[in-house]
Amino acid sequence: MFTQWFGEAQTKEKTYPDAMALATVSDSGMPDVRIVLLKKFDSMGFVFFTNYQGKKARDLEFNPKASLCFYWKSLEKQIRISGQVEKVTEVESDDYFESRPHLSKVGAWASKQSEKMVGEHDLEKRLAEYTLKFHFGKVPRPPHWGGYRLTPTRFEFWEERPSRIHRRRQFLWTGDGKWICEKIYP
Ligand SMILES: Cc1cc2nc3c(=O)[nH]c(=O)nc-3n(C[C@H](O)[C@H](O)[C@H](O)COP(=O)(O)O)c2cc1C
């Protein structure tokens, strides 16, 4: 069902059909949410890539559970997915990193994601530094950059209907190889 809806979004949504809100919870119990891009999904879960030292990474280290939310205006559909998160293998991160454009690779080295920028031009300086460093040859994947996979235990599919009588279906993982499907009130 996710594959079907995502396929529709890829044909109809004007920008970023793969954008999803990722909600995490910090060690103080404070939720936080930001957009990341879905780069891969299969029966194992949903994969996104990021900096392993930023805020979301710190949250996930403390609490490796998260929620994803897709909303496609063109389809009037929303999908919520929650589950357990873990880092993908080094090989998966290497493979995806390798596919990125050169400047995005350099940017991954230059950005200290979520850290306070002390000097006005710190980022530009770091970009220049790494552009020079990697001018010739292959840009290796920074050790602080890679993917996470969320393995779902709950999906909710929401479809807009007239007069706010929306259609909601949830799928709950029983832990023994089965999903329970339930309709829920809008
Ligand atoms: C459309 C869009 C796509 C984004 N995709 C990613 C992404 O794939 N990975 C990522 O780390 N940040 C992405 N970002 C930036 C994040 O929203 C966020 O600013 C950044 O990851 C830092 O989050 P953190 O401080 O919670 O770690 C994207 C932002 C937007 C608006």
The ligand as an SDF file (V2000), in Angstrom:
LIG
                    3D

 31 33  0  0  0  0  0  0  0  0999 V2000
   13.0530   19.2750    1.5930 C   0  0  0  0  0  0  0  0  0  0  0  0
   14.1060   19.0200    2.6360 C   0  0  0  0  0  0  0  0  0  0  0  0
   14.8650   17.8670    2.5550 C   0  0  0  0  0  0  0  0  0  0  0  0
   15.8460   17.5990    3.5210 C   0  0  0  0  0  0  0  0  0  0  0  0
   16.5290   16.4170    3.4470 N   0  0  0  0  0  0  0  0  0  0  0  0
   17.4420   16.1250    4.4120 C   0  0  0  0  0  0  0  0  0  0  0  0
   18.0870   14.8400    4.4370 C   0  0  0  0  0  0  0  0  0  0  0  0
   17.8060   13.9430    3.6200 O   0  0  0  0  0  0  0  0  0  0  0  0
   19.0130   14.6170    5.4030 N   0  0  0  0  0  0  0  0  0  0  0  0
   19.3220   15.5660    6.3590 C   0  0  0  0  0  0  0  0  0  0  0  0
   20.1830   15.3030    7.2030 O   0  0  0  0  0  0  0  0  0  0  0  0
   18.7010   16.7590    6.3710 N   0  0  0  0  0  0  0  0  0  0  0  0
   17.7750   17.0660    5.4300 C   0  0  0  0  0  0  0  0  0  0  0  0
   17.1140   18.2770    5.4670 N   0  0  0  0  0  0  0  0  0  0  0  0
   17.4800   19.2410    6.5330 C   0  0  0  0  0  0  0  0  0  0  0  0
   16.7790   18.8270    7.8430 C   0  0  0  0  0  0  0  0  0  0  0  0
   15.4190   19.2130    7.8200 O   0  0  0  0  0  0  0  0  0  0  0  0
   17.4700   19.4210    9.0980 C   0  0  0  0  0  0  0  0  0  0  0  0
   17.5790   20.8080    8.9870 O   0  0  0  0  0  0  0  0  0  0  0  0
   18.8620   18.8500    9.3090 C   0  0  0  0  0  0  0  0  0  0  0  0
   18.9110   17.4650    9.0350 O   0  0  0  0  0  0  0  0  0  0  0  0
   19.3300   19.0660   10.7540 C   0  0  0  0  0  0  0  0  0  0  0  0
   18.4460   18.4180   11.6320 O   0  0  0  0  0  0  0  0  0  0  0  0
   18.8560   18.0730   13.1450 P   0  0  0  0  0  0  0  0  0  0  0  0
   19.4650   19.3350   13.6910 O   0  0  0  0  0  0  0  0  0  0  0  0
   17.5880   17.7130   13.8190 O   0  0  0  0  0  0  0  0  0  0  0  0
   19.8400   16.9160   13.1170 O   0  0  0  0  0  0  0  0  0  0  0  0
   16.1050   18.5460    4.5560 C   0  0  0  0  0  0  0  0  0  0  0  0
   15.3110   19.6950    4.6400 C   0  0  0  0  0  0  0  0  0  0  0  0
   14.3260   19.9280    3.6930 C   0  0  0  0  0  0  0  0  0  0  0  0
   13.4610   21.1580    3.8530 C   0  0  0  0  0  0  0  0  0  0  0  0
  1  2  1  0
  2  3  1  0
  2 30  2  0
  3  4  2  0
  4  5  1  0
  4 28  1  0
  5  6  2  0
  6  7  1  0
  6 13  1  0
  7  8  2  0
  7  9  1  0
  9 10  1  0
 10 11  2  0
 10 12  1  0
 12 13  2  0
 13 14  1  0
 14 15  1  0
 14 28  1  0
 15 16  1  0
 16 17  1  0
 16 18  1  0
 18 19  1  0
 18 20  1  0
 20 21  1  0
 20 22  1  0
 22 23  1  0
 23 24  1  0
 24 25  2  0
 24 26  1  0
 24 27  1  0
 28 29  2  0
 29 30  1  0
 30 31  1  0
M  END
$$$$
